[in-house]
Amino acid sequence: MSLFSKGCSVLLIGCGNMGSAIALALNGAMANLSLTVIDADEEKARRLLGEQIEARVVSDSAALGADQFDVCVVAVKPGDAVEALLSAKENLQASLIISIAAGAPIASLQRGAAHNSRLVRIMPNLAAIVRKAMSVGYADSAISSEDRTFVELVFGAMGRFHWLKSENEIDLATAITGSGPGYVFSFTQHLQQAAELIGFSKETADLFARQIIVGAAGLIDEDPRSPLELKHAVTSPGGTTAAGLAVFEQAEAMPQILCKTVAAAAVRAKELATE
């Protein structure tokens, strides 16, 4: 059955913040969606889905009966991904399986999937909640152009999407796209604290820090100039920004710290794949 034909059915296993964001993207991208959700906490899942998403919500795979699904999205913790697939294996005999479980490689996922399943790994990030995600994906050789179009449609509805050339790049991308929002949140937190230290109230410092990030992100998104060019645009020779950047961009400061940060996250992503 074509994934874009009438009655395309999707099984979503796991409905936390990311799972519900994917459900919202599915709902917005497909007019023919039939969505079933498995989550141990049915009440929480229904609350996250909201009234705008029509879905059948069940607590475990036993409630699926003999239903077959065109697509399965696995949105559980990495250690639970294979077990989640095994529990619904009889319902996924010829399904496109999309996993967002970080550190769960395709070779591992295949242990829980039916022989005819097609597997895709996706790494979205938290900004999917506000449809501003940077998602990356890798597909095995069995994935058709139609499968790829489906993935691009759904995850493109959550922000921006990019295919990777190899599965190894998933771990590298996790350290950038997956963990990157955490780095930005940390920067914002410390910028707020710095504003407080020079005399602003917590509320004012919070307002300043948040809007600085929102405004800078808007410029990066809409202005054709590179980040380097934008930095130069805001930096007058001998001015306040130049004075601040002289400290911020010392070799042992932000440049080195950021490289170490990304490298540490990449190492951990590889470790997760072997645990």
Steps between C-alpha positions, in 0.01 A plus 500: 500500500626846419587706806309787343190300413168506681512350846875511572537369855773603743599344832681734739678318783575751774323833542719733700591849386674379185243233419215748530690748280531231233129423536424867441724502191330186367160653560595818315678330211247228421131530427460122500653423838378217721707527818535249784717584802653262752603656831491354850363831628187538288379809686827687448511397134147629438587827671813550288316415179230755575158524346629588152642149441265209452671184620427166656709481820577165667732401782670201334525304176258231618217741418601513132348163416568401141530857368776565246671838464662663202739701718635464854677783681710384796532788747618323815827493695786332309511203737130434444494527119562135408255373762238747378536370145490138611178560691328633185686283247190312384334834419795628299551228242568732206537838669724798456661529844631840604706506820601813686672300777848650533777241514286215364660401165307341214677167557361497853151609396487219242495250787155625593365561152322271255698375200313722253530818704690801370705690757583869533683676781413862571655742748271798560557752776288668765406791273260257328253608768480843335556369145853641484693172519816407317443130429745266329440151368661188362323222308613149412511375141145364509348846524315608188466851362141501626617411851754781483236746383276400790781556752587835345135608508448415867827625642503798267172599667693517830768737372785411265617154398826368354601148386840372617731292282582234760361374829824596674410862432196462727731496804692802372179689425359414842784699657404803289132497406370283782696652788543845346186652654640410842812701426290798395285473814816487712639809326169680560500398866850635555427816303207564733719441803763739364231768456396449861860532618532848349183616676184403312213322673444131427181580306667767286809285442275211393317725254827627355658155462195340340440778249867521405488132399165536322618808310837353403335176388254699290785678326685175432179351360395791280816697419707357212828602666711234668531490882852642461369789290221568749754500782703760315183704439435534873865557594632854467880536521591598854138467616330309777431185295863489392610526864271216600598278208869554577437303819237261365705392197836448665644168375460337842151643548191445283669349188683232698215438743247453220727256316548298819126511569406360160777239512384377841141471378612309189700253711199443723274445197734224380504346847120487506504300179703224668324487837 
